[in-house]
Amino acid sequence: MQSRILGLTSAALVGAFMASASWAADDAMFLKEAIQGSMAEVQIGELAQKNGESEDVRAFGATLVEDHSQSLEKATDLAKDVGVSVPDEPKPEAQKEFEELQSLSGAEFDKAFAEHMVMNHQKEIEKYEEQSQSGEGEVAEFASATLPTLRQHLEAARNLAPNK
């Protein structure tokens, strides 16, 4: 009987450890993607200030740089605190999107930028909502605290989009 109890206890501990390791891996992946996403948003925000035709696009670019620089700093500090390696560049897909936008200017840039910002912020909000609900501790708190800003960005991007 005692060996059966020990076996069940060991199995429960292994199961709990595996679940904890899985959640920790999910949190780490989220942080890395949050860092890369903020890097990309800062880069695109700087581009919007340079290539945007309308004052609204240039102003939104400045907002992206300011807000995502702050988010980048918070996510990087949190990653370091929990022992997650910090990426040093955006994801390759984000770099490709940047290069596509970089080739545009004026009204053509404004339209593509607005569409990209709407699509990108919708995706990010989904990720951050999921993380805020399923993540652990400080990582879930970071996701929750970032959501209002992402929602503001989505609304601003929708207001820029030509087919509102």
Rosetta blueprint (number, residue, H / E / L):
1 M L
2 Q H
3 S H
4 R H
5 I H
6 L H
7 G H
8 L H
9 T H
10 S H
11 A H
12 A H
13 L H
14 V H
15 G H
16 A H
17 F H
18 M H
19 A H
20 S H
21 A H
22 S H
23 W H
24 A H
25 A H
26 D H
27 D H
28 A H
29 M H
30 F H
31 L H
32 K H
33 E H
34 A H
35 I H
36 Q H
37 G H
38 S H
39 M H
40 A H
41 E H
42 V H
43 Q H
44 I H
45 G H
46 E H
47 L H
48 A H
49 Q H
50 K H
51 N H
52 G E
53 E L
54 S L
55 E H
56 D H
57 V H
58 R H
59 A H
60 F H
61 G H
62 A H
63 T H
64 L H
65 V H
66 E H
67 D H
68 H H
69 S H
70 Q H
71 S H
72 L H
73 E H
74 K H
75 A H
76 T H
77 D H
78 L H
79 A H
80 K H
81 D H
82 V H
83 G L
84 V L
85 S L
86 V L
87 P L
88 D L
89 E L
90 P L
91 K L
92 P H
93 E H
94 A H
95 Q H
96 K H
97 E H
98 F H
99 E H
100 E H
101 L H
102 Q H
103 S L
104 L L
105 S L
106 G H
107 A H
108 E H
109 F H
110 D H
111 K H
112 A H
113 F H
114 A H
115 E H
116 H H
117 M H
118 V H
119 M H
120 N H
121 H H
122 Q H
123 K H
124 E H
125 I H
126 E H
127 K H
128 Y H
129 E H
130 E H
131 Q H
132 S H
133 Q H
134 S H
135 G L
136 E L
137 G H
138 E H
139 V H
140 A H
141 E H
142 F H
143 A H
144 S H
145 A H
146 T H
147 L H
148 P H
149 T H
150 L H
151 R H
152 Q H
153 H H
154 L H
155 E H
156 A H
157 A H
158 R H
159 N H
160 L H
161 A L
162 P L
163 N L
164 K L
